[in-house]
Amino acid sequence: MAMVEQVPFGELGKLVGKTFTSPWRLVSQGDVNLFAQATGDFQWIHVDVERAKRESPFGGTIAHGYFSLALVPVLLFETVEVTDARAVLNYGTNKVRFPAPLLVGSRVRGVFTITGVEPVPGGVQATFGAVLEVEGGSKPAMAAEILFRWLE
């Protein structure tokens, strides 16, 4: 497992321009099925393995695009931890794209670059460029600008 970079709240701004890469993570059919259950999105291309093998242009089931996006917090927090913040909030996303399908059985990792840090009432907001790389893939499964707020 990769080392988690621990940074005090007041020093987060010193990391602007730094890139963090998470460990690889397997995308299982079970995870995709749980996501379908949680969201109510049971489209066959995500959950019907046999039909997806026969009819999908990808040769099997694929994860939901928003499943990819939902991996961001867990993968990011496997790479960086603000040690003395009271709480962290997902503040939003910009420019979300899903350039390539995420096939079930693939391994993915998050690559995060801190592009900005600014003070906000009660804390600090950090902006990250986020890419979900697929092992052996030529395009990422997801790319976005992600905003988190750490509270003092």
C-alpha positions as CSV (number, residue, x, y, z in Angstrom):
1,M,0.0,0.0,0.0
2,A,1.2,3.5,-0.8
3,M,2.2,5.9,2.0
4,V,-0.3,8.4,3.0
5,E,1.0,12.0,2.9
6,Q,0.1,13.6,6.2
7,V,-0.1,17.4,6.2
8,P,-1.2,19.8,8.9
9,F,-4.2,22.0,8.0
10,G,-2.2,25.2,7.8
11,E,0.3,23.7,5.3
12,L,-2.1,22.3,2.7
13,G,-1.3,25.3,0.4
14,K,2.4,24.1,0.3
15,L,1.2,21.1,-1.7
16,V,-0.2,23.0,-4.7
17,G,1.2,21.4,-7.8
18,K,1.9,18.1,-6.1
19,T,0.5,14.8,-7.5
20,F,-0.6,11.9,-5.4
21,T,-1.3,8.4,-6.8
22,S,-3.4,5.8,-5.0
23,P,-2.8,2.1,-4.9
24,W,-4.5,0.0,-7.5
25,R,-8.0,-1.2,-6.7
26,L,-10.1,-4.0,-8.3
27,V,-13.5,-3.1,-9.7
28,S,-15.7,-6.2,-8.9
29,Q,-19.1,-7.1,-10.1
30,G,-20.2,-7.2,-6.5
31,D,-19.2,-3.6,-6.1
32,V,-21.1,-2.6,-9.2
33,N,-24.1,-4.5,-8.1
34,L,-24.1,-2.7,-4.7
35,F,-23.8,0.6,-6.5
36,A,-26.8,-0.3,-8.7
37,Q,-28.7,-1.2,-5.6
38,A,-27.9,2.1,-3.9
39,T,-28.8,4.2,-6.9
40,G,-31.6,2.2,-8.4
41,D,-29.7,2.1,-11.8
42,F,-30.0,-1.5,-12.9
43,Q,-29.3,-1.0,-16.6
44,W,-28.3,-4.4,-18.0
45,I,-24.9,-3.2,-19.2
46,H,-23.9,-2.8,-15.5
47,V,-25.5,-5.8,-13.8
48,D,-26.5,-8.6,-16.4
49,V,-23.2,-10.4,-16.9
50,E,-24.4,-12.9,-19.5
51,R,-26.3,-10.4,-21.6
52,A,-23.4,-8.0,-21.5
53,K,-21.1,-10.7,-22.8
54,R,-23.5,-11.3,-25.7
55,E,-24.7,-7.8,-26.5
56,S,-22.4,-5.2,-25.0
57,P,-19.8,-3.5,-27.4
58,F,-17.4,-3.9,-24.5
59,G,-17.6,-7.6,-24.1
60,G,-18.9,-7.6,-20.5
61,T,-20.4,-5.4,-17.8
62,I,-19.1,-1.9,-17.2
63,A,-19.3,0.2,-14.0
64,H,-21.6,3.2,-13.9
65,G,-19.9,6.5,-14.7
66,Y,-20.9,7.8,-11.3
67,F,-19.4,4.7,-9.7
68,S,-16.0,6.0,-11.1
69,L,-16.7,9.4,-9.6
70,A,-17.7,7.8,-6.2
71,L,-14.3,6.2,-5.9
72,V,-12.6,9.7,-5.7
73,P,-12.9,10.3,-2.0
74,V,-11.7,6.8,-0.9
75,L,-8.8,6.8,-3.4
76,L,-7.8,10.4,-2.5
77,F,-7.8,9.8,1.2
78,E,-5.6,6.7,0.6
79,T,-2.9,9.2,-0.6
80,V,-3.3,12.4,1.5
81,E,-4.6,13.2,5.0
82,V,-5.0,16.6,6.6
83,T,-4.1,15.6,10.1
84,D,-5.7,18.3,12.3
85,A,-8.9,19.2,10.4
86,R,-12.1,18.8,12.3
87,A,-13.9,17.5,9.2
88,V,-13.7,17.2,5.4
89,L,-16.6,17.9,3.0
90,N,-17.0,17.1,-0.6
91,Y,-17.8,20.5,-2.0
92,G,-18.3,19.7,-5.6
93,T,-17.1,18.7,-9.1
94,N,-16.4,20.5,-12.3
95,K,-15.6,19.3,-15.8
96,V,-16.5,15.6,-15.2
97,R,-15.9,13.4,-18.1
98,F,-15.9,9.6,-18.7
99,P,-13.5,9.1,-21.6
100,A,-13.4,5.3,-21.5
101,P,-15.7,2.6,-20.1
102,L,-14.6,0.9,-16.9
103,L,-14.9,-2.8,-17.4
104,V,-15.7,-5.0,-14.4
105,G,-12.6,-6.9,-13.4
106,S,-10.3,-3.9,-14.2
107,R,-7.9,-2.4,-11.8
108,V,-8.0,1.4,-11.3
109,R,-6.1,4.0,-9.4
110,G,-6.6,7.7,-8.7
111,V,-4.1,10.3,-9.7
112,F,-4.7,13.6,-8.0
113,T,-3.0,16.9,-8.5
114,I,-3.6,19.8,-6.1
115,T,-4.3,22.8,-8.4
116,G,-5.3,25.3,-5.8
117,V,-5.9,26.0,-2.1
118,E,-7.9,29.0,-0.8
119,P,-9.3,30.1,2.5
120,V,-13.0,29.8,3.1
121,P,-15.1,30.7,6.2
122,G,-14.2,28.1,8.8
123,G,-11.6,26.3,6.8
124,V,-9.8,25.9,3.5
125,Q,-10.9,24.7,0.1
126,A,-8.6,22.6,-2.1
127,T,-9.1,21.9,-5.8
128,F,-7.8,18.7,-7.3
129,G,-7.4,17.5,-10.9
130,A,-8.6,13.9,-10.6
131,V,-8.0,11.1,-13.1
132,L,-9.1,7.5,-12.7
133,E,-6.6,5.5,-14.6
134,V,-7.4,2.0,-15.8
135,E,-4.5,-0.5,-15.7
136,G,-3.4,-1.1,-19.2
137,G,-5.8,1.4,-20.6
138,S,-5.0,4.2,-23.1
139,K,-7.7,6.5,-21.7
140,P,-8.9,7.2,-18.2
141,A,-12.3,6.0,-17.0
142,M,-12.9,9.4,-15.4
143,A,-11.4,12.9,-15.3
144,A,-12.7,15.8,-13.3
145,E,-11.9,18.8,-11.2
146,I,-12.8,18.0,-7.5
147,L,-13.3,20.4,-4.6
148,F,-12.9,19.5,-1.0
149,R,-13.3,21.6,2.1
150,W,-11.4,21.0,5.3
151,L,-12.8,22.6,8.4
152,E,-10.8,23.9,11.3
